[in-house]
Amino acid sequence: MTAGPSVDLPLDPFLLEHLDDPYPVYERLRAAGPVVHLPERDLWVAARYESVSAVLRNYKVFASGLGSSYVRVADSGFRAPFIDNDPPVHTRIRRSVQQQFQRNRIEEMRPDVREPTERLVEAAVAAGEVDVVTALTQPLPDLAIRRLTGITPPDTETITSWADSVMHMVGPDADPVHMERVLEAVGWLAETGLAGMPAHCLGRLIMEQGGDTGQLGDERLMTLASIWLAGIDSTNSLLANAVHAFALFPEAWDAVRADPSLIPNAVEEVLRWDSPFRQFFRRTTEEVEVGGVTIPADADVCAVLPAANRDSARFADADTFDVTRPDARQHVAFGASIHLCIGAPVARLEAAEFLTSLASRVRAFELVGTPVRNPNREIRNFTSLPIRMVTA
């Protein structure tokens, strides 16, 4: 076994200059080795598909319980019930709500997702030119999560700010304001949001019955808050990234319009080509080898999901957006193994309904201004995406 190559700070994927277009630095990290050590951060980075998969799937050695984000739980004082726990605690929490995310339960949501999607898409198409973020991709996930959880937030602007801060809070060099906003969100939920939930919803199942298994204890509020907040910004990213991809690759949109049966696979290709989550973190419980590189015990390891999904060793012509790609679903955009994102079926449903509604109305997407990326080190989304919806 050998020690991993070290990389100077300019290759650091967390630097602001890499956030708008991180793929060049991801390519260089893949070329540098199976796992690369960043000495300035004392961080081990996996950017190849094989290495990322190894980290995500070996959950006993690459543990989440010390923290799945840049900052360890011991330092942040914040533990997300799903992603910051290992078995058996993680197993107990996940099983308490797993039934609510089965295919038949999610399918029951479809009419309630379709109605606001159709309404907002019709308004955007009628306007012609819109900022896709404010007109569509921010409000839609909130409406779907309301249906799923029973939680109705104060307004779209507030829930957008709260959800954005969740992602900022767990990144490097986070502004303390983001922790303050997340605490504000959880406080609002406890003091106001719970009382406004309907009689039968996921929120009441969690809070009043401890989930389907009745095994949730003190983590009930944080379990509900995690499902509520995490499902908004990630789906906002997926939907906006989809429109952006189809604006850049109009032939792909032509293919979807000609054959709407491609839409489910197109959703997977969006997830692969421009993944919402930038990375997940793990901490090693013992010395371990990845691709011939030795990582020491108690090391911080970063698995870079979009880098893995653009690895040409795994995906042919990986930088090309191809909605007919036969293995698109093999991406790791939602993680893998026991920590595979529990809300992935909801995001897929929202994205499929979104693209279906657009495909019946929009011939092409044209950028009418410069897209602005959110300088968020944890999730890849837009703060502005000006688009002309071409119908004629």
N, C-alpha and C positions, 0 to 999 in steps of 0.2 A: 504494500500500500504506500501511497505517496501523499504528501501534503498538497493541498490545492494551490494553484497559482494565485498570487496576490495581484490586485488591480488598483491602480492609483485612483484618487478621488474623481478625476474627470469622467471615469466610467460609472460612477455612482448613479444608479437609475433614479434615485430620489431627488437629484438636483433639479431645480425648477426649469433649467434649460432643456431638460429631457422630457418634460411632462406633455407638451403639445404633440410631439412625435417621438415616442419612446422606442420605436422599432429599430432604428440604427444602433442604439446602445444595447438593445436586447440581442441583436445579431452579433455584436462584438463580444458580449458576455457568453453567448453560446460557443463562439469560436475559441474563447479563452479556456474552456474546459468543462467537464461535467458539473463541477461545482467550483465556484470562484470565491476567494476570500477577499473581502473589502476591509483592509486593515484600519482605515480611519473610523469605521463603524464597528469593527470586530464582528462582522456579519458574513455568513456563508450564503452565497446566492446560487440557486439552481435555476437555470434558464432553458435547458434542453428538455424536450418532452419526456425522454426516458428518466432523467434525473428528477424532474418535477413529480412525475408519477410515482417514483420510488419514495420520495419524501411524503407525499400525500397518503399513500397506501400503507406505509409501515407506521401505523399510528402508535404502536407500542414504543418504538425507539424515537420517533419524531412526535413528541407529545404536544398536546394543545393545552393541557391544564395549567401550564405556567404562563400561557398567553398566546393567542393566535395572531396577534398584531405586533407592530413594531415595538411597542412598549409592553414590558411584562406586567402581568396582573399585580405583582408585588409592588411595582413602581407606580402604576396608574390608580390602583385601588378599585378598578372596574373589572367585573367579570361578566361576560356575556354567557348566558346559560348554555346555549348550544355549542358555540365554537370555542369557548374557553374552558371546557371540561373534557376529561377522559373517562372511559368506562371505569366503574359502573355508574357514576353520576350522570355522565352524558347519555348512557343507554336509558336510564330511568326517565330523564327529562324528555328525550326525543320520543320514546314510546308513548308518553303521556298525550302527545298531540299527533302522532304519525298517522292515525286513521283519518284525520281531517284533511290530509294532503294526498289521500289515495285518489286514483283516477276518477272514480265515480263521483266522489265528493267535489272534486275540482270541476268536473263536467257540469255539475249542477249550477255552478257559478256563471256558465257561459252566457245565458240570456241577460244577466245583470251586468256583465262586462260588455256585451255587444251593444246594449242600448246607449250608454254614454259615449262609447267609442264612435258609433254611427253619428250621434248628435254633434260631437266635437269635430269629427272629420268633415261632416257636411259644412259646418260653419267655417272651417279653415279653407276648404275648397272654394266656398263662396267668396271668401275674402281675397283669394288668389295668392297674395304674398303675406306670409306670416312668419313669426319667429316660432318655429316648430316646438321649441322648449316650453315657452309660456302658453302657447295655444293648445298643445297636445301632450307632450311627453311628461310634463310635470303634473297636470291635473289627472290624467288617466290612471296612473298607478295608485294615487290616493283614493280614487273612487273604487277601485278593485279591492284595495285593502280594507276599506270601510265595509264592503260586502263580506269579506272573509272574517274580519275580527269583530265587527260591530262597533268600532270606534269611529266617531265623527269628530275630527279635529276642529279647532276654532276657524281656520280658513286655509286656503291653499298656500298662501305665502308663508304662514307660520309653520305648517307641517313640512314644507320644502326646506325651510331654514333648519328645522330640527333634524330632519333626515340627513341633510348635508353635513351637519355638525357631527353626527354619529361617525361618518367616514373620516372627517378631518381629525376628530379627537384621537383616533387610534393610530395616526400616522406619526412620522418623525417631526420633531420641532413644532408640535401642535400649539396653536394659540389657546390659552386658557379659556377664552370666550366659548370655545366649542364644548368643553366640558360643562360650562355653565348652562349652555342651551340644552344639552342633553338632560341635565338634572332638572331644568325647567320643564322639559317635555314629560319626564317621568313623574314629576310632581303634579303637573296638570292632569295626567292620566289618573293618578291615584285620587286626586281631590275632586276632579270634575268629570273626566272622561268615562270612568267606570259607571257612574250613575246614569249616564245617558245611553248606555248600551241597551239594545232590545232584549227581550226576554230570552230568546234562544239564539245564541251566537257563540263563536269560538271564545270570545272574551269571557263570557259568563261560565262557559265550560271550564276554562282554566282557573278563573278566580274563585268560583263557587264550588266546583267539584274536584279541583286538582287534576283536570284533564280526563281523558278517557279511562285511564287506569286509576285515577284517584291518588296518584303517588307524588304529585307536586306538593311541595311544602312551602318554605319561606321564599322560594324563588318564583312564586306564581306571578307576581307583578312584573319582574324582569323578563320572564319567559314571554309574557304577552307583549311587553314593550319591545322586545327583540324582534318578534314576528312583525309587529306593526311598523317600526321604524326602518328595519333593514329591507323590507320589501318595497319601499318607495323609491329611494335613490337608485338602487340597482336596476329596477325596471325602467325608470326614467332614462338611465344610460343605455339600456338595450334598445329602447324604442328610438331614441335620437340617433344612436349609432347606426341603426338600420336605415333611416332616411338618408343619413350622410353617405352610407355605403352605396345606396341606390342612386344617389345624385352623382357619385364618382364613377359608377359602373352602370350606365343607362341600359346597356344590353342585358344586364341581369334583371332589371325591372321589366324589360320587354318580355323576357322569358317567363317571369312570374305572372304577368298579365295574360300571356298566351296560355299558360297552364297553371291555374291556381292550386293544383294539387302539389306544386313545388313549395308552397308556403311553409309547411312544417320544416322541410329541409333548409329553406332559406333562413328561417329563424336560427337553426343550428349553425349555419354558415356565418351569420352575423355574430353569433356568440364566439365562434372560432376566430373570425377575422379581426374583430375589434372587441375584445372581451371587456365586460364592465369592471370586474374586480382586477386590480393590478397584481395583487399578490396575497398570499396567506403566509403566516409565519408558524414555525414550529421550534421546539427546544429539544435537544437530544438528551435522552436519558442515559446514554452510554456512548462510548466511542463507536463510530460506524463508518463503513465504507460505501461510497456512492460513485460508481463508474471508475473505481480504482483510486479515488481520492479519499483520504481519511479526514473525517470531521470529528473533533474531540467531543467528549461528554460535556453536557451543560452549555452547548453552543447555540447561538441564535441562527436559525436557518430560514431563509426567505425563498419560497417557491413562487417564481414569476409566471403567472398563468398565461398572459398574452404572449410571452416569449415562447412558451412551450407550444402554444397553438399556432405559431408561425414558424415552427421548426421544420425545415425542408427535409430533414431526415425522417420525419413522420408524415408530413402532408405534402403531396406533390404540388409544385408551383404554389408554395404556401402563401406568398404575398398577394396572390390573385384571389379576388372575391368571386366565387363560383357557386351559384345556388344549386347546381346539379352535382356537386361534389359527393361521391358515394360514402365517404367516411367522415363527413362533417360532424356527426354526432359524437365522434371519438374525442372531441375537445375536452379540456379540463376547466372550462370557464366557470363551472359551478363547484369546482373542487372535485373530490373523489373519495371513495371508501366511506367510512362511517360518518364523515363530516360533509358529505355531499349536501349542498344547500337544500334544506327542507322545503323552501318556497319555490324551487325551480319549476314545478308543474304550473304554479300560478303565473310566473313570468312567461312561460311558454304559451299559456292560454292567452294572456294579454297581448303578446307580440303577434300571435297568429290572427287574432281578431282585428288588431290594428292594421296589419298588412292586407288582410282580406277586405276591410273597409276601404282602404286606400286604392287597392287594385281595381276596384269596380268604378272608381271615380277619377283617378289621376293617371294621365298618360306618361308624365315625366316629372322629375324633380330638378329644379334649377337653383343653384346657389345664387343669391342676389346680394350677397355681402360676405364679409369674412367671418367664418365661424369662430366662436370664442370658447376655448376649453376652460373648464373649471380647474384651477390650480390645486387639485386635490391629489395627494400622493397615494390614496388608497383606492379610489374609483375613477374610472375614465368616463367623464360625461361632459356635456356642454352647458355653458351658461347662456349661450345664444347660438341659434342655428337658423339664419334667415333663408327661407326657401320660397320659390315660386311654384305653386301647384299648377302644372300645365294640364289642361283638360282637352283642348282642341287639337 
